[in-house]
Amino acid sequence: MGQSILITEDDRVQREIISDILEQSGYDVTTSESAECTLEILKERSFDLVLTDMRMSGMDGLELLRQAKRLRAELEVVVMTAHATIRTAVTAMKEGAIDYLEKPFDKDELLLVVDRALERGNLRKENRQLRALVKDTSSLGNIIGDSPAMQAVFERTARAARVNSTVLILGESGTGKELIARHIHFEGNRQKKLFVVVNCAAIPDNLVESELFGHEKGAFTGADASRPGKFEDAHQGTLFLDEIGDMQLESQAKLLRVLQDGVVERVGSSKTRQVDVRVIAATNRDLRERVERGEFREDLYFRLEVLPVPLPPLRERIEDLPLLIKHFRKKLSAKIGLDAPTIGPDVLEAFRRYRWPGNVRELEHTLEQLYILADGDTIVAKDLAGKFNERPDLLGEVGLPSGGLSLEELEQDLIRQALDRSGGRIKEAAALLGLTYKTLQYRLKKHEIDRKATEN
């Protein structure tokens, strides 16, 4: 069943036409012939979106908007009016409407506005959940630690939350960069606005500009309707650009312009739009090195590195292991619905020796697996996977020649070795290397490494 929409329209023909269009597009539609009827329905059931006419006999759409918001404060509402003026639209938006439609409208306009409203509604819902998560914990989500390295992170993060400057979070995959970004947003003065996430490594190169800055209808093949980009979505809020180190040079130039001027230009449009966005970027790459190799713009690097927040890998704060295990034991017990077993001293010692290429994320997944498969009340050494008994340092197995290797060659060797050890399975190889699945895919393509060749 699709997302639920309640249509309020006193004209039967219009009501049925709108209902048919939305139902054919996969939405779960309920109709109402009056504002009074809609309020009764809302007392019994919640909806993802209410679509209401402004001019109706009895209670009008603006009063319905006010009363519906009193019943369900988080309800998203789009108003329809044949008398659309700036005053009407501004009043509706001030009262809490997420968008409006001017009659007469066609099918494409209806679906565009509904789709955009639901998308922004989902973002708002996700942000409310994240805000609650931040307020429910005295630590930074899963970012927990008493080590001096983590205390430095907490101090730097607190400073970042007090200002609107650009932040660059640096750290290996699995160290919690997105959690830090969320905390900065939800502890700052933009916490009531949207926190929008973009994984730069997961977007095809030819779609980065459209994803970030939006596009107009017909701008390219498949652009059937105009769409705002992530910068417009994040207006007055925060845009988190994850894996910024994997962004291509052409896209970097356009991002730099937005950071400098605060304006975006949709693909296929010459019109600029002013945006007020706080940018937090993150990467597991060495951006200084990429700048030296001509793969990352130096001017963009300095724009991003106003306030750097370096996150240490787990192997460099191994003293935090007991605290992390205690935290995850409580969290996972609630998740799996069982009392999680304790960790034996021999297991803790094996954990201390292991290098944790996947960092805290790998620790959490390892503990979840051990808790589910455990037979007794205590996890002992025999319960551990073989990786804890292998030499954990992949670099030690590369066998550096006397002349050394370039970083590029070393990266290729490490990738091939991880693929060999995982039987060619990219997901497992990515975990061994401490990379995301998408990032490893990108690097396989970059180095022209044939995964199948490693399986033979």
N, C-alpha and C positions, 0 to 999 in steps of 0.2 A: 504494500500500500504506500502511495506517495505521501508527500507532506500535505497537511490538512489546511484547507482554506474555507472561510465562511464568507459568502457573498451576501451583502445587504443591498437590495435594489427593489424599489416598489413598482417598477415597470416589468411586467411578467415576461415580455418578449426579450428585453435586454438581459434580464436575469437568466433566462434559458440559454441565450446565445453565449454569454460569458461562461456559464456553467459548462456548456458543451465543449468550448475551446479548452478550458482548463482540465476537464476530465480526459479529453483526448490526449492531453500532454502528460497524463499520468498522475494528476493531483487528486487527492481525496476531497471532494467538494460537498459542502452543505450550503443550502440557500435559505434566505430569510427575506420576507416581503416588507419588513418594517424594522425600525431601530428598536422598538419595544420588544419585538420577537427576538431580535439578536441578543439583547441583554439577558433575556430569559435563558437562551441557549448557552450563553457564556457562564451563567451561574452553575451549569451542569457539566460543561466540557471546555477544555482549552483547545486552542487552534494555533497553528504556526503563523497564520496571517488572516486578518480580516480586511476584506475589500468592500468599501461602502460608498454609496452615492452620497453627495452633499445635500442635494435638494430632494426632500421626501415629504410626504404628508405626515403630519404629526411631528415627532422629534426629528431634527435635521442631522446630517452626518457629523457636524462639528460637535454637537451635544452628545451624540452617540460616542464619538471619540473620547470625550472627557469622561463619560460614565464607564465606558469599557475599560479605560486605563485605571479607574478606581477599583474596578472588579479584579482586573488582572494587569498589574503594573508593567509586566514584561511583554505584554501583547504587542505585536507589530501590526500597524494599520496603514493601509493605502487608501486615500480618498479619491473618488471619481467626481468630476464636476464638468458641466457644460458651460459654466460661468467662471472659468479659470482666470483669475487675475493675480497679480503679484501679491495683493493683500490677502486673498483667499489662501493661496499657497503658503505664504509666510505664517499666517495664523494657524493653519493646520499643522505645519511643521513645529511651531512653537508649542502647540498642544500635545505633541508627541507622535504625529504621523511620520512614517519613515519615508514616504514618497507620495506623489499624486499623479493622476491620469486626467488628461483633458479630453472630454468628449467632443466630437466623435473620435474614437481611436480604432486602429485596425488590430488584427490578430497579433502581428509581430510586436507592436507597441505594448499590447497587454502582456504578452509573455515576457518581454524584456523587463518591464517594470516589476512584474511578479517575481521573476527569477532573481533580479537584483535585490528586491526587498527581502526575499527568503535567504539569500546569501548573506546579506548584512545582518539579518536576524540571527542566523547561525553563528556569525562572528561575535555578536553581542552576547549570545548565550554562552559560547565558549569562554569569552572574557569574564563573564560573571562567575563561571565555575573556577577559572584560574584565580580570580580575585579571592574567592572563598578559600581556595587551597593555600594561598599565601598567608591569609589571615589566620588559618587554622594551625599554623606551625610556627614555632619560635626559631626554626632554622630556615635555610633557603631551600625548601623542598627536599630533594635528595642530596643537596650540597651540605654535607655535615662534616665537621672535623674540629678537633682541638689543637691540631698541629700548628706551628708558627706559620707555615705556608698558607693554611686555610684562614687563619686569623687575618693575615694580610689581604686575602681575597675579600673577606667580609668587610674589612675597613674600606677598601677601594670601592666595593659595591655600594656601601652606604653613602659614600661621597657622590657616586654617579647618580643615585636616586634623588639627590637634592638639587640637581641641575638639569638642564635640557640639552647639554652638549652631546655631540656624537660619541658613541662608545664603541671600542673595538675589543671584542672578547677573543682571547687567544688560547688555544689548547687542543689537545688530541681529541679524537672522537671518543665519546663516552665519558668525558670529564664533566659534563653538565652545563655546556655553554647556553643552551636555550633556557634552562632553569634560572640561570643568573640573569639573562635578559628579561625574563618574565618578572623576576623579583624587582629589578630596577624600574620596570614600567609600573607595576602595581604598588610600589612604595613611593612613587613620584607624583607630581601634580597633574599627570595625564591619566591617572588610574581609572577615571570614569569614561575615558574614550577607548577606542579599539586598539588591541595589540594584534598586529597582522604579521603572519610568518610567511616568508618566502625562502624556499630552498633553492639557491642559485644553481646548484649542481644538478638539480632534477628537472630544470626547464631546458628544452631544446634551444640551441643557440638562436634559431630563427624566430623564436617566440618570446625571448627575454624582454624585448622592448614592449611588445603588446601586453605582456603579463604585468610589467612594472608601471607602464605609463598609459595603458588602455589603447583602444582603437575605435575608429569610426566604421560605420556600416560600409561594406564594400572595399575596405582598405586593402584586403588581400583575400585570396581564395579561402572560403570558409567563414569569413567575417560577415555573417548574416545579419548582425545587429551591432549597434554601438555598445561598447562596454567600458566602464571606468577601469583603470589599473589599480594596482595595490597601493600606490601612493595616494590616490584619491580616496580609496577605502580607509586609509590610515590617517586622513586629515584630522589634525588636532590630537592625534594619538601617537602610537609608536609603530614603526616598521622594522621588523627584525629580519635582516638579510643574512641568512645562514649560508655557510660555504662560499663566502664572498671571494675567496681566493681562487675559485674555479670559474669566475665570470670572465668572459672573453673581452679583449681589448676594446672592440667597437662599443659594446654595451657599457664598459667602464666609462668611456667618454661621455655618454649620455647621462649616466648616473651622476657624474661629477657636476654636470650643468645643474641638475636638480638640487644637489647639495649646496651649490654656490648661490643660485638665484631663487630657489624655492618655487620654481614653476615647472609644470609638466606639459608636454605636447603629445596628444594622442597620435598614434600611427594613422596617417591619412588625413590629418587635420593641421591647419596652420595656426589654429587658435591656441593660446597658452592659458593654462589654468593655475592660479596661485594655490599652493598647498603649504600647510603648516604641519610638518611631520618631524618627529624625533627619530633619528636613525640609530639603531644598534646593529652592528655587523659582527660576524663571528667567522673564524676560519681555523682549520687545523693545519694550514699551510704556513710556511715561512714567507711572509709577504716581502720582507727586505730582500730575501734571495730572489724572489720572483721579479722584484723591481730591477735588480742588477742584471737579470737575464732578459729583461725587456718584455716580460709576460704580465706585468702589472704596472699601471701608471703611477709614477712617483707622486704626482700632484693629488691623485685620489687617495693614495696611501696616507699622505699627510693630512688630508681632509678627514679620513676615518680615525686616525690615531690621535685624536684630541685627548681622549681619556682611555688608555689601554687597561684591560683587566686580564692579566695572564692567569690561567688555571693550571695548577701543577697536575701531572699524571699521578695515578694512584701509587705507582711504585716509588714516587718521591715523597709520599706522605703515608708510608705504610703503617706508621704509628696510629693512624685513624681507623685501622681495620676493625678493632673490637667495637668501636662506637658505631661504625657503619653496619656491622653484622647485627648489632642490637636493634638498630633502626629498621633494617630490612626484615628481621625476624618478626617484629611487630606488624609491619606493613603486609608481609606475605602471609602471615597467619590469618589476617582479616580477608585477604584476597582468596586464598584457597580453602578457607573455612575449616582449618585444622590448627591444632596447637603445633607450631613448628618445633622440631627437635633442636637440641642445643648442639653447638659446634665443639667437638673434642679438641684437646690441646694439640694433638698430632696434626689435625686438619688445619688448625690456626697456624701452626708452624709451616705447613706446606703452602698455605695462602701467603705467608710472609716471604717465602722464597720465590714465589711465582711473580712474573713481571707484569701481568694484567695488561696485555696490549689493548683490550677493549675497555679498560679502566673501570669506573664505578658501574657503568651499564653492564659490563661483563660480570662483575661481582654479583649484582642483583639477579641476573639470569642464572648464574651458577647456583646461587643459594636456592632459588625457586625450584630448579631441577632437583637439587639434593633433598629439599624438603618433601617434594612430591614422591620421590623414589625411596625415601628412607624407610627402613624396616623397624627401627627402634627409636628410643627417645634421644639418642646421641648419634651424631654423624661421626664416623671414624675414618681412618685413612683408606681402608679398603673400599669405601663408598665413593672415593674420588675418581674422576675420569683420568685417563692416561696422561693428559697434557700436564698434570701437576707433577708427573715423574719424569717428563722429558726436559731436555735443555730448553728453557723458555726463550732464550735470546736468539732470534732468527739471525741476527747479524753474525753471531759466533759460528754459524753454519755456512755462511757464504763463502768463506775461504778467500780473504783478500789477497790478491797477488802482490808481489814486492813493489810493483809500480803503482799500486793503489787503484781505486776505481773512481770515476766521476760520480757525482750524486745521481745523475741521470741513470748511469749504468747500475749503480747500487739499488736504486728504486726498482729497476726492471728485474734484477736478480731476486730481490725480496718478493716481488709479486709472483714470479715464476715458482719460487720455492713454496710460497703459501698455497698456490694452486696445486702444486704437486702433493703437498701434505693434506689438502682437502679433497683430493681426487677430482680436481677440476670444478668443484662446486664454489661458485662465486660468493655466495652468502657466507659460507664457512671461511673462505679465504679472507674475506673482508674483516671478519671478526678477529682472525689471527693477526691481521695487520693493523687493527684498530681503526678501520675505515668504514664508511657507510657503503651499502651495496651500490648506490648510484655513483659514489666517488670512485670505487674500484672499477666499475664499468667504464667510466670516463677515462681512467688511466690505462685500461686495457686497450681502448681505442687509440689513445694518444701514442702509446708505445708500440702499437700494432702487434700486440701479443695475442696469439691464437690460443684460446682456452683449450680447444680440442687437442692441440698438439701436446699439451701437458698431461692429457689423459692417456696417452699411448705409452 
